[in-house]
Amino acid sequence: MDTYLVTGAAGFIGRSIAAELLARGKHVRGIDNFSTGKRENLRGLEAMEFIEADINDADATARACRGVECVFHEAAIPSVPRSVEDPVGSNHAGVSGTVQLLTAAKDAQVRRVVFAGSSAVYGNSPTLPKTEDMWPSPISPYAVTKLAGEFYLQCFARVYGMETVTLRYFNVFGPRQDPTSHYSGVLAIFALKMLAGETPTIYGDGEQSRDFTFIEDVVRGNLLASEAPAERVSGKVFNIATGRRVSLNQAVKVLGAATGYRGEVRYAQERGGDVKHSLADISLAKKAFGYEPAVTFSEGLERTVAWYREIAGPGAA
């Protein structure tokens, strides 16, 4: 049976990919050092072979890649603010770790690596929607690490003949996203605060917009990209999103209805490194491997809030 490796398997997206692979009867191996991933995310994944290690550990990463058919590379420090505070740490995890993983995969003759890229590489270009052929303009260290990762994947495809695919995610949200960290996705933070009756804070005027993408669509995009013919995807980059955008002010209104929150919203100074608007053109992914989003923003938020309400327990709105 083919083995699939998920790096960052204790993280939000990595855990979700691993769970779907297991549900499909695949043999799954995960690796995570818990720098941002959570041990509780491994509950329900008991069938997964797990290695607790940093992907910068050459021996551990070599062991993780042994006998693997495809790698889903999700390991990173997924935070723009944290990368601004600690660019060296962000680079170590996002760039050095990716090179180490690619080298181990090459040596183990892994067929394909699917990489978690980011829409952050587009920067603040006013052009919408974002297409994969646009000139990248990263404005945060985090975005730079993701762009460097893309180039390394393309390099390994050209130089070593390894099949590589980069998927640029656009603001992923859904159940199991950590709402307790300052570095979490904005919808996760807002949902938990509103369920607790606490005032959410928007950095900026709230008119900044995002192409919010539900986790199930991201997982499906990864699996489709892993199975597509090499001639359609190898060495290439694809947007994974919905092709629709929602402002933070609009998102708060939808969240208010879903959580029952009727309080105010606090506005604070805009944060450095944050992108103003984000909207994807997803036609390339649709053409190459049949990707189409299946979950609407409102449906995804309802399902997300239901999960947070459950974990919040009695007393939640």
C-alpha positions in Angstrom: 0.0 0.0 0.0 1.3 3.5 -0.9 2.4 5.7 2.1 1.5 9.4 2.3 3.5 11.7 4.4 2.0 14.9 5.9 4.4 17.4 7.4 2.9 19.6 10.1 0.4 16.8 10.8 -0.7 18.3 14.1 -1.6 21.6 12.6 -5.0 22.7 11.3 -4.6 22.0 7.6 -2.1 19.1 8.0 -4.4 17.3 10.4 -7.4 17.7 8.1 -5.4 16.2 5.1 -4.3 13.3 7.2 -7.8 12.6 8.4 -9.2 12.5 4.9 -6.4 10.2 3.7 -7.1 7.8 6.6 -10.8 8.0 5.8 -10.0 6.9 2.2 -8.1 3.9 3.6 -4.6 5.2 2.9 -1.5 4.5 5.0 -0.5 7.9 6.5 2.7 9.0 8.2 2.8 12.3 10.0 5.7 14.5 11.3 5.4 17.5 13.6 7.5 19.2 16.3 4.5 20.9 17.9 5.9 24.3 17.6 2.5 25.5 16.4 0.6 22.2 16.0 -1.4 20.8 18.9 -1.2 17.3 20.4 -5.0 17.2 20.8 -5.2 17.4 17.0 -3.9 13.9 16.8 -7.0 12.5 18.5 -8.9 10.4 16.0 -5.7 9.9 14.0 -4.5 6.8 15.9 -4.1 4.9 12.7 -1.5 7.4 11.5 2.2 6.5 12.0 3.6 9.6 13.7 7.1 11.0 14.1 7.7 13.8 16.6 10.5 15.8 15.1 11.5 19.0 13.4 11.7 18.7 9.6 15.1 20.4 9.9 16.3 17.2 11.6 17.9 15.5 8.6 17.8 12.0 10.1 14.1 12.3 11.2 13.1 13.7 7.8 14.9 11.0 5.9 13.2 8.4 8.0 9.8 10.1 7.4 10.3 10.1 3.7 11.3 6.5 3.4 8.9 4.5 1.2 6.6 7.5 0.6 4.6 7.9 -2.6 3.5 11.5 -2.0 4.3 14.3 0.5 1.8 17.0 1.6 4.2 19.6 3.0 2.2 21.7 5.4 4.8 22.4 8.1 5.5 26.1 8.7 5.0 28.9 11.2 1.8 30.2 9.6 1.8 33.7 10.9 2.5 37.1 9.3 2.8 38.9 12.6 5.1 36.3 14.1 7.3 36.4 11.0 7.6 40.2 11.4 8.7 39.7 15.0 11.0 36.8 14.3 12.1 36.7 10.6 15.0 34.3 11.4 12.8 31.7 13.0 10.3 32.1 10.2 13.0 31.5 7.6 14.4 28.5 9.5 11.0 26.8 9.5 9.7 27.8 6.1 12.9 27.9 3.9 15.5 25.7 5.5 12.9 23.2 6.5 11.5 23.0 3.0 14.9 22.5 1.5 15.6 19.7 4.0 12.3 18.1 3.2 12.8 18.3 -0.5 16.3 16.8 -0.2 15.0 13.9 1.9 12.2 13.3 -0.6 14.6 13.3 -3.5 16.9 10.8 -1.9 13.9 8.6 -1.0 12.6 8.8 -4.6 9.3 10.2 -3.5 7.1 10.6 -6.6 5.4 13.9 -5.7 5.6 16.8 -3.2 2.5 19.0 -2.8 3.5 22.3 -1.0 1.3 24.6 1.0 2.0 27.9 -0.7 0.2 31.2 0.2 -1.6 34.1 -1.4 0.6 36.3 0.7 3.2 36.1 -2.1 1.0 38.5 -4.2 1.5 41.3 -1.7 -0.6 44.5 -2.0 -0.9 44.6 -5.7 -4.2 46.4 -6.5 -4.9 44.0 -9.4 -7.8 41.6 -8.7 -8.3 38.8 -9.0 -4.9 37.3 -8.4 -3.6 35.1 -11.2 -0.7 32.7 -10.9 1.3 34.6 -13.6 1.3 37.9 -11.7 4.7 39.1 -10.5 5.0 38.3 -6.8 5.5 41.1 -4.3 5.8 39.8 -0.8 5.5 42.3 2.0 6.2 40.1 5.1 9.0 37.6 6.0 6.3 34.9 6.0 5.4 35.6 2.4 9.0 35.6 1.4 9.5 32.1 2.9 6.5 30.8 0.9 7.8 32.3 -2.3 11.2 30.8 -1.7 9.5 27.5 -1.1 7.8 27.8 -4.5 11.1 28.4 -6.2 12.7 25.5 -4.5 9.9 23.2 -5.6 10.2 24.4 -9.2 14.0 23.9 -9.0 13.7 20.3 -7.7 11.3 19.6 -10.5 13.6 20.9 -13.2 17.0 19.8 -11.8 16.1 16.4 -10.2 12.9 15.4 -12.1 10.8 15.3 -8.9 7.1 16.0 -9.4 6.2 19.1 -7.3 3.1 21.2 -7.0 2.5 24.4 -5.1 -1.0 25.4 -4.0 -1.4 29.0 -3.0 -4.0 29.0 -0.1 -6.3 32.0 0.4 -7.4 32.5 4.1 -8.3 29.0 5.1 -10.9 28.6 7.9 -12.9 25.9 9.5 -13.3 23.5 12.6 -10.1 22.8 14.5 -8.4 26.0 13.6 -6.8 27.3 16.9 -8.8 30.3 18.1 -6.7 30.9 21.2 -3.5 32.2 19.6 -2.9 35.9 18.6 -1.5 34.4 15.4 -4.6 32.4 14.5 -6.9 33.1 11.5 -9.2 36.0 12.1 -12.4 34.0 11.8 -11.2 31.6 14.4 -10.4 34.4 16.8 -13.6 36.2 16.2 -15.8 33.1 16.5 -14.5 32.2 20.0 -14.6 35.8 21.2 -18.2 36.3 20.0 -19.4 33.0 21.5 -17.9 34.2 24.8 -19.6 37.6 24.5 -16.2 39.4 24.2 -15.5 42.3 21.8 -13.7 41.3 18.6 -10.9 43.6 17.3 -10.5 44.5 13.7 -7.1 45.9 12.7 -7.8 48.6 10.2 -11.1 49.9 9.0 -12.6 46.5 8.3 -13.0 47.1 4.6 -10.0 44.9 3.9 -11.3 41.8 2.1 -10.3 38.1 1.9 -11.1 35.1 -0.3 -12.1 32.9 2.7 -11.8 29.2 1.9 -13.3 26.4 3.9 -10.9 23.7 5.0 -12.7 20.9 3.2 -12.2 22.7 -0.1 -8.5 23.0 0.6 -8.2 19.3 1.5 -9.9 18.3 -1.7 -7.6 20.6 -3.7 -4.6 18.9 -2.2 -5.8 15.4 -3.0 -6.8 16.3 -6.5 -3.3 17.9 -7.1 -1.7 14.8 -5.7 -3.5 12.6 -8.2 -3.4 14.8 -11.4 -1.2 13.8 -14.4 2.3 15.1 -14.0 2.3 16.9 -17.3 -0.6 19.1 -16.1 0.7 20.0 -12.6 4.4 19.3 -12.0 6.6 22.3 -11.4 3.5 24.6 -11.4 1.6 26.9 -9.0 -2.1 27.0 -8.5 -4.5 29.2 -6.5 -6.8 27.3 -4.1 -9.7 29.5 -3.0 -13.3 30.3 -3.9 -13.0 33.2 -6.4 -15.2 35.4 -4.1 -14.2 37.9 -1.5 -15.7 39.1 1.8 -14.7 42.2 3.8 -14.0 41.7 7.5 -16.9 44.0 8.3 -19.2 41.6 6.3 -17.6 38.6 7.9 -18.4 40.0 11.4 -22.0 40.5 10.5 -22.3 36.9 9.3 -20.5 35.7 12.4 -22.8 37.8 14.6 -25.8 36.1 13.2 -24.2 32.7 13.6 -23.1 33.2 17.2 -25.9 35.4 18.4 -23.4 38.2 19.3 -25.0 41.7 19.4 -22.2 43.7 20.9 -19.8 46.2 19.4 -16.7 45.7 17.3 -13.4 47.4 18.3 -11.2 48.9 15.6 -7.4 49.2 16.1 -4.4 50.4 14.0 -3.6 48.4 10.9 -0.8 45.8 11.4 2.4 45.9 9.4 2.7 43.2 6.7 -1.1 42.6 6.4 -2.5 42.6 2.8 -5.4 44.9 2.1 -7.4 42.8 -0.5 -7.2 39.2 -1.6 -9.2 37.5 -4.3 -8.2 34.5 -6.4 -8.7 33.4 -10.0 -9.1 29.7 -9.6 -9.6 28.8 -13.3 -6.1 27.3 -13.6 -6.7 24.7 -10.9 -10.1 23.9 -12.3 -8.6 23.3 -15.7 -5.6 21.3 -14.5 -7.2 19.0 -12.0 -10.9 19.8 -11.7 -10.8 21.8 -8.5 -14.0 23.7 -7.6 -15.1 25.0 -4.2 -18.1 23.2 -2.8 -18.7 25.0 0.5 -20.1 28.6 0.6 -18.8 31.1 3.1 -22.0 31.2 5.1 -22.2 27.4 5.3 -18.6 27.1 6.2 -19.0 29.7 9.0 -22.1 28.0 10.4 -20.2 24.7 10.6 -17.2 26.4 12.1 -19.2 28.2 14.7 -21.1 24.9 15.6 -17.7 23.3 16.3 -16.4 26.2 18.4 -19.7 26.3 20.3 -19.3 22.6 21.1 -15.7 22.9 22.4 -16.6 26.1 24.3 -19.1 24.1 26.3 -21.9 25.4 28.5 -22.3 29.1 28.7 -21.3 29.8 25.1 -23.7 31.9 23.1 
